[in-house]
């Protein structure tokens, strides 16, 4: 059995986002499950649209996610696989296009853009929806072609589409049929000698020995053109699979324009999502394992991967589920790893952690280990420990709604003043004593104490919060509600 070789082929016109991450990840899992190779090829022929830093972003974020690349221009495979950047293969594409011209399977098209536009407008005026090239230049005599070449007329190279019914066995979508009559002779080499996508991608996949082409369903319409090129050269066609769309909560295709606040992987990285959690969640977009288990390591996903379990229906990018999965990974971190990771995301401009001991900071951060959905959220919890907090009107209203809150706060203040040992256990006993002295329990006890101590209605363990705030801060906070 031939070795499985799958590829991810981004263009450097943008940065790594959710959609192309899913493509890369699924190709990686597919290849690794079958002990194959995962290749990254850069499709950079659209030179004008290339974005500075986009290629670096692709590799940095793939590496961060744990999608390990076997071959790329950074670590090429055997010389037989050719170059891993399309911009380095212009001569190869032109040579093969000329071979097709010699075999009468392609031809030079001397039509100007104005002529093509006029032809298009005529077809639209006739009510033709699926417009296509008329095939005018395919009928040129050799003498006319020679004359045009002597005059240095610009030309593109068009593939001569034969009449044929094309049946594609898509390993996700099932059988798909196309009629080549609906395609029209398409350009494979532009007037600037740069290969078009459909031509370059076939040449690259053949050169690199790609066994399976796994990509988004938006590429289905490209597939018949590509298969025709394979047939024209007599090359073996890889197996094709087209994954369903990823949509947002409104059912629209997930994109930067669809309003999704976090579209690029770099954004998640900067917010403090764990790469293992991102890997896990994105693997479940349009694919599902057998069973109910959703938290799966990279090794587990490689082991259980099954190319028959892709969904044919669109998959919804669920931000709530993404956060939940990340929170589970955060909880599973050891205390040491959690502290190391979370400290990176503390906003040092807002919180001067240098004024406190590392032990104290660690205790504060650990209070929220089970609450954080992503690490940057720690900044929402730190103000009560670092800042002179202001009690909101809403919090004051909550306090006033509790009967005898003044009585509870006064007793709490008295006992705080005379507390000899500032330890968590002593503080827990103090709260019990306040309950006994005032006869208050539950919300009537804890809410006045929490608001008085921390200026907030919510927070982690009350005794821990009081202990970490310290007596001086507690007394200052109590003064705000008296």
Buried (B, 14 or more C-beta within 10 A) or exposed (E): EEEBBBBBBBBBEBBBBBBBBBBBBBBBBBBBBBEBBBBBBBBBBBEEEBEEEBBEBBBBBBEBBBBEBBBBBEEEBEEEBBBBBBBEBBEBBBEBBBEBBEEEBBBBBBBEEEBBEEBBEEBEEEEEEEBBBBBBBBEBEEEEBEEBEEEEEBBBBBBBBEEBEBEBEBBBBEEBEBEBEEBBBBBBBBBEEBBBBBBBBBBBBBBBBBBBBBBBBEBBEBBBBBBBBBBBBEBEBBBBBBBBBBBBBEEBBBBEEBEBEBBBBBBBBEBBBBBBBBBBBBBBBBBBBEEEEBBBEBEBBBEBBEBEEBBEEBBBBBBEEBBBBBBBBBEEBEEEEBBEBBBEBBEEEEBEBEEBEEEBBBBBBBBBBEBBBBBBBBBEBBBBBBEEBEBEEEBEEBBEEBEEBBBBBBBBBEBBEEBEEEEBEEBBBBBEBBBEBBEBEEEBBBBBBBBBBBBBBEBBEBBBBBBBBEEEBBBEBBEBBE
